[in-house]
Amino acid sequence: MFESLSERLGQIFQRLRGKGLLTPADVDQGLKEIRAALLAADVHVEVVKELLARVRERAVGERLVESLSPAQQLLLIVRQEMARVMGGEAQKLRLSGRPAVVVLVGPAGSGKTTTAAKLGRHLARKGRRPLLVSADPERPAAAEQLAALAQRLGLPWASADQDPLAQVPQVLARARREVQDVVILDTPGVPPGSPPPPFLVELLPRLQASDVLLVLDALVGQEALRVAEAFRPLGLTGIVLTKLDGDARGGAALSLPSRLGQPILFVGVGERPEDLEPFHPERMADRILGLGDLSGLVEKLQEAGAAERAAKALKGEEFTLEDFLAQLEAVRRAGPLGQLLARLPGLARPAEDELEREFKKMKAIIQSMTVEERRNPHIIGASRKRRIARGSGTTVQDVNRLLAEYEQAKKLLRELGRRRFPGGKLPFPR
């Protein structure tokens, strides 16, 4: 996600940190390079001008924080202003009415149907009772696709794709009877830049929808603004950006909120049902600037049950190799390992197949140990390492590497428990 932009910005701030004290000329040169990086990332030129004008004003006018170097102070200002242009604070669905009606609109191919299913899963896990409804009379098999996704997730669904104007009110009546408190409406896509279907313009005022979400493909970049304009008359209340995991530039995420005047509420970061995340502008600014997303990582691990074992080490309790293996298993359930590691500060996203091979090797090594060795790794000497390597089909070097990574994980968890971050990756308080 945003690899190209993150790499360029990281190089700029790394160079500035190496200078120690920054002169006005250094700041001007840094802002010039940041401008070039943002424009290359397809960020709207007016957004770039506004962002850098605010950064320049604050960089000159604010007093330095004693605990920060000038380069860190500049990074802090850029982070805050970048979060501001993306909306400032995370926004939530309104979900007013019984049932609350959430309508997904957008161009063809933006991922509305899969987003409807992902949003239904998200709301169900929050304690809501969603009903998925297909109201797409134009795309063949649209209802069947939504039905398959709903059944996979164990969610109720309905079809209103023969005559949405007549059928959608009937579906809403059914939702009230069955105490479904959210209705998620999947609507037809149109060619990019074309107006929405006429029936949708007529239907929306009748529904009094609490939320009208524009679903856009992040990969179209700045072009998303032109596409979005066609849907503005529908009374948009928010944006869902899909395929953000494949966006190396970041232009849409940085441009849309201020230019369209609507917040990004969710982002799609993968193909799995759970790969829909609430959008947090500050966290996204951190990721763009190469500072990671530890809050998002913790949430992912908690959802997968991976945080329980780590809590032992965070509290200063003993963290064994059994805990380490259980943690690896839980992390694997939390999502693709590359996506999770990319949330750690300063780490690029590794190749997924390479990570999978490493995971299987580490699991084989730990499972080749005795119970005593897993619980007391300090007893593992040279002869034990040779036996473990033979039993796991690996080498003594692999065993040594695993033990070193285990010790490093223990150290990291202890430092996180003391709210310290190794390596200076987070140069300011969150």
Protein Blocks (a to p, Z undefined) as FASTA:
>chain_A
ZZlmmmmmmmmmmmmmmnopacfklmmmmmmmmmmmmmmnopafklmmmmmmmmmmmmmm
pccdfkbcfklmmmmmmmmmmmmmnnopacddfkgajddddddeddehilpmmmmmmmmm
mmmmnopacdddddbfkbghklmmmmmmmmmnopacdddklbmmlmmmmmmmmmmmnopa
bdcdddddddehiacdfklmmmmmmnopabdcddddfklmmmlmmmmmmmmmnopabdcd
ehklmmmnommmmmmmmmnopacfbdcfbjbfklcccddfklmmmmmnonojfklmmmmm
mmnopmmmmmmmmnopacdfklmmmmmmmmmmnocfklmmmmpghiacddfklmmmmmmm
mmmmmmmpcfklmmmmmlmcfklmmmmmmmnopafklmmmmmmmmmmmmmmmmmmmnopa
ehhlagcdZZ
